[in-house]
């Protein structure tokens, strides 16, 4: 895995959100952006993480943060996830792994003794000029907003 690190410039990317809208990194120029990657919508850890961010969204916004969730789920699955839990932020349906590869979060994982390739749960905080200012690689799903703040 060639993961982006603090100080790296994030290459511009374009993807689609749960509603099919095009989303580009450049849409967030001049804003602090939190990009959080999660393995799969509607799983216990991913739900806990996204709900924690939802519950603390007003505070995150008051500190100037915008949020983008990313997984390789389809638009339909992302839309269902967002609607079920009423997330106020977009979820990218990165089925072609454009954003996943840009950030370098795809790689070997182990779960219950099985090895496979998948998305690593990681969060990147990006400044208004497109540079990574913080990487959270040990995400606490139930307390993720506090890690960001």
Secondary structure per residue as TSV (DSSP state, phi and psi in degrees):
chain	resnum	aa	ss	phi	psi
A	1	X	-	360.0	131.1
A	2	X	-	-109.3	77.4
A	3	X	-	-80.0	141.4
A	4	X	-	-62.5	146.5
A	5	X	-	-123.5	167.6
A	6	X	T	-54.5	135.3
A	7	X	T	94.3	-17.8
A	8	X	-	-73.3	144.7
A	9	X	B	-84.5	133.1
A	10	X	-	-82.5	121.8
A	11	X	-	-62.1	141.8
A	12	X	-	-60.0	143.6
A	13	X	-	-137.3	159.2
A	14	X	E	-132.5	133.7
A	15	X	E	-145.6	-177.3
A	16	X	E	-117.5	145.6
A	17	X	B	-90.7	-174.0
A	18	X	T	-60.2	-21.9
A	19	X	T	-101.4	3.7
A	20	X	S	87.6	5.3
A	21	X	-	-74.8	140.3
A	22	X	E	-72.8	133.6
A	23	X	E	-126.1	129.1
A	24	X	E	-122.7	151.7
A	25	X	G	-57.1	-39.6
A	26	X	G	-62.8	-18.5
A	27	X	G	-61.8	-21.8
A	28	X	G	-106.2	14.8
A	29	X	T	-56.1	132.7
A	30	X	T	85.4	-0.2
A	31	X	S	-121.7	152.9
A	32	X	E	-80.8	129.4
A	33	X	E	-122.8	131.7
A	34	X	E	-104.2	117.6
A	35	X	E	-110.7	113.2
A	36	X	E	-112.5	131.3
A	37	X	E	-102.7	135.2
A	38	X	-	-136.9	147.6
A	39	X	S	-64.6	-44.1
A	40	X	-	-158.4	131.9
A	41	X	T	-62.2	147.0
A	42	X	T	67.8	17.6
A	43	X	S	-97.2	158.4
A	44	X	H	-55.5	-49.1
A	45	X	H	-67.2	-41.5
A	46	X	H	-68.3	-37.9
A	47	X	H	-66.0	-45.0
A	48	X	H	-59.8	-43.4
A	49	X	H	-63.7	-51.8
A	50	X	H	-65.9	-37.0
A	51	X	H	-68.3	-36.1
A	52	X	H	-63.1	-41.0
A	53	X	H	-67.9	-39.1
A	54	X	H	-60.7	-47.0
A	55	X	H	-66.2	-22.0
A	56	X	T	-111.9	15.4
A	57	X	H	-61.1	-42.5
A	58	X	H	-61.0	-41.9
A	59	X	H	-67.9	-41.5
A	60	X	H	-60.0	-44.2
A	61	X	H	-65.9	-35.9
A	62	X	H	-64.8	-23.4
A	63	X	T	-92.2	5.6
A	64	X	T	91.3	11.8
A	65	X	E	-92.0	139.5
A	66	X	E	-107.3	153.0
A	67	X	E	-123.3	145.8
A	68	X	E	-138.5	123.4
A	69	X	E	-95.7	144.2
A	70	X	E	-137.7	130.9
A	71	X	E	-147.3	176.9
A	72	X	S	-91.0	11.5
A	73	X	-	-66.6	158.5
A	74	X	-	-71.0	163.6
A	75	X	H	-56.1	-43.5
A	76	X	H	-61.2	-44.3
A	77	X	H	-67.8	-41.1
A	78	X	H	-64.0	-41.1
A	79	X	H	-63.6	-42.2
A	80	X	H	-62.9	-41.5
A	81	X	H	-63.3	-48.7
A	82	X	H	-61.9	-45.6
A	83	X	H	-67.8	-39.7
A	84	X	H	-61.7	-40.7
A	85	X	H	-106.9	3.8
A	86	X	T	54.7	51.3
A	87	X	-	-72.9	133.7
A	88	X	S	-88.9	6.7
A	89	X	S	-123.1	155.1
A	90	X	E	-71.6	149.9
A	91	X	E	-118.0	120.7
A	92	X	E	-82.0	134.9
A	93	X	E	-97.4	86.1
A	94	X	-	-92.9	59.6
A	95	X	T	-63.1	-30.5
A	96	X	T	-91.3	3.7
A	97	X	-	66.6	20.3
A	98	X	H	-57.4	-52.3
A	99	X	H	-74.8	-39.2
A	100	X	H	-57.6	-44.5
A	101	X	H	-71.9	-36.5
A	102	X	H	-56.7	-43.4
A	103	X	H	-87.5	-13.7
A	104	X	T	71.6	43.0
A	105	X	-	-106.4	11.1
A	106	X	E	-102.0	129.3
A	107	X	E	179.9	-174.5
A	108	X	E	-65.8	138.8
A	109	X	E	-135.9	161.5
A	110	X	E	-126.9	136.6
A	111	X	E	-148.3	121.3
A	112	X	T	51.2	44.8
A	113	X	T	79.8	-3.1
A	114	X	E	-101.6	137.5
A	115	X	E	-106.4	137.9
A	116	X	E	-160.7	167.9
A	117	X	E	-94.8	140.3
A	118	X	E	-167.8	-175.5
A	119	X	E	-81.5	132.0
A	120	X	-	-88.2	132.8
A	121	X	-	-71.2	107.0
A	122	X	E	-144.6	156.1
A	123	X	E	-130.6	138.2
A	124	X	E	-121.2	132.1
A	125	X	E	-107.0	125.7
A	126	X	E	-118.3	134.9
A	127	X	-	-79.5	176.2
A	128	X	T	-65.8	-12.3
A	129	X	T	-100.9	3.8
A	130	X	S	89.3	17.6
A	131	X	B	-104.1	142.1
A	132	X	E	-71.9	123.5
A	133	X	E	-107.2	-15.4
A	134	X	E	-159.1	141.4
A	135	X	E	-122.6	127.3
A	136	X	E	-109.7	108.3
A	137	X	-	-104.8	-7.7
A	138	X	S	-118.3	77.0
A	139	X	-	-72.6	129.4
A	140	X	-	-94.6	103.1
A	141	X	G	-58.4	-35.6
A	142	X	G	-88.6	-4.3
A	143	X	G	-141.9	35.6
A	144	X	H	-70.4	-37.9
A	145	X	H	-58.7	-39.5
A	146	X	H	-63.4	-35.9
A	147	X	H	-63.9	-37.0
A	148	X	H	-72.8	-45.5
A	149	X	-	-72.6	360.0
